[in-house]
């Protein structure tokens, strides 16, 4: 169960978009990346949805990295996707998930800043409305895959992972950048291993 400490194995980069390992917490390691996305234009290794990954065999993946894509699902699809994560992970494997933090975003909405820029990304200024419902510029250009259909607080994300059968969850909220992170293990790890992995990967 110590493969995650050796910085090697195969991780499934789900909903990868145009990003590769260089833009993930696994950058600079010996991990091998397998990219999966529903949009064939980003040239993934596997074209498909995270709610159904028949091309990925049972217990064939050491880790899953999901960055800002579970919020693109409808709420009823979230358990289905997390069940797929469980299916493809090997014993001892883990899922690393990051998504918007609705609590911090909604504080700006409550301050009547819905359309005011909260930060600037490589894609330009991002306002709370973009974080809540999807990047407006991308959708206006025709990429409706960018629409958001659900959302999470830290409590809801951790609870969803636990309900899906993940044995442990280490989580982090970063309100200054409006995101959440969670590292969820398929099996129970020694606490010191969980904390070491979380320190290496969460929030990077």
N, C-alpha and C positions, 0 to 999 in steps of 0.2 A: 504493500500500500504506500510505498515511499516514492513512487515514480514521480510525483509532482514536485518533490524536493530536488530532483536531478535536472530539472529544466529540460526535459525531453519527453517525447511522446507525440501523439497526433491530436491536434485540437481542431474541432469543427467550428469555423467562423461563420455563424448563421446570420442571415440578413446583412451580409458583408458590405453591400453597395460597392463603390469603387475602391474601398480600403483593402489593404493587404496586411500581412503580419507586422510590417514596419509601423503601422498606426495602431497597434494593439499592445497590451501589457506583456505579450510574449515576445516582443521585439528584442533582438540581441541574444536570443537563447537558441537552444538546439531543437526546440519544438518544430514539428512539421505542420503546416497549415493546409486545411481543406476548406475551400470557400463554397458557401451555399447561399443562393439568393433567388428570389422569385423573378427578378428582372434580368433577362438574358443580355441586356445591353452592357452590364457591368462585367460580363465574361466570367461568371463563377465556374468552379469545377463541377458543381451540381446545380441544376436549375430546379427550384422547388420551393415550397412553402414550409415553414417550421411546424405547421400543423400536420404535415404528412411528409415524411422523408423516407419513402420506400427504397431509395437508392443507397441508404446508409444502413448497413447490417446491424443486427442486435449486438450490443456490447462490443462495438468495434472502435470506439472513440475514447481517448483518455480524458479529454476536457472539451467543454463547449464554451465559446465566447459569443455572447449576445449583447451587442451594443446598440441601443436605441432602436430596437425593432419590436419588442413585445407590446409596446404601446400602439403599434399599427394593427394589432389584432382586435377583434370584437371581444368583449369581456368573456363570453361563453367559450371562446376559442383558447383562452389562456391555459386552462387545465389540460386541454388537448395537446398544446405545444409542450407544456412541461412534462406531460406523460411521454411524448416523443423524446425529449431530452433524456429522461430516465431510461427509456428503451435502448438508446444507442450508446449510452455511457457504459464503459467497462466497470467491473467491481473496483472500488477505490477511486473512481473518477469524480470529476466535479464540474459544475457549471458556474461560469463567471458572467454575471448579468449587470448591465448598467442601463438606466432609463431616466426620464425626467422625474424630478421630485415635485409632485403637485402641491405639497404644503408650502414650499418656498415660492413657487410660481404664483400660487393663489394669494399670497401676501401682497405681491405687486398688483394683482388684479383688484384686491380689496382697497388698495391705495389709488385706484382709478388710473393704472398705468398699463392697461391691457395692450395697447398698441405702441407703447413707448419702448425703445430698445433697452433690453436688459443687459446685453453684452454683444460683442462683435465676434463672429465666427469667420472662418475662411469663406463662407458663403455670403457674408455680409451681416448687417445688424439683425439680431434676433430679439423679438418682442415676446411677451407672455402668450399672445395669441398664436404665435408660431409653435411654441412649446406645447400648448394645450391641444391644438388642432392639426398641426403639421406645417411644414415650411411653406409659406404662401407663395414665394417666388418659384419654387420648384413645381408646385401644383399648377400655378398659372402657366408655366411652360409646358404643361402636359403630363408631368410625372405624378399621377394620382396615387402611386405606391407610397408617397410621402404622407398621406393622410393619417392622422392619429384617430383611433377608435376607442381607446380606453386609457387608463392612467393609474398611477400607483403612488401611495405614500410608503415610507419605510415599513410601517406595520403591515400594510396590505401586501407588499412584495414578499416580505418574510413569511407571512401567513400563507400566501399562495404556494410558495416553495415547500413549506412544511406539509401543506395539504396534498401536494403532489408526491410526497414520500421521501423527500430529501431529509437526511438524518440530522444534519447540522447546517446552520446558516450563520455566517459572519457578515454583518452589514455595515454600511457607512452612508451617512447623508452629508452632502456637500452643498449647503444652501447658498454659498457664495457663487456657485456655478450651476445651481438648480438641477443637480442630478443625485441619483441614488446608485449605490453599488451593493452587490451581494455575491458572496462565494458560498455555494451550496454543495454539500458532499453527498454522493450516492450512499455511502456507508459512513459509519461513525469513525472519525479519526481521533487519535490522541490530541488533546487540546493544544499542546505545544506545536504540533504539526499544522493544525488548523490556523493558529495565530501566525505562524511563520509564513504559510502560503498567503494568508490574507495581507500580511505586511508587504509581501513581494508584489502582489497583483492588484489589490483593491485601490481604486482611486488614481491609478497611473494613467 
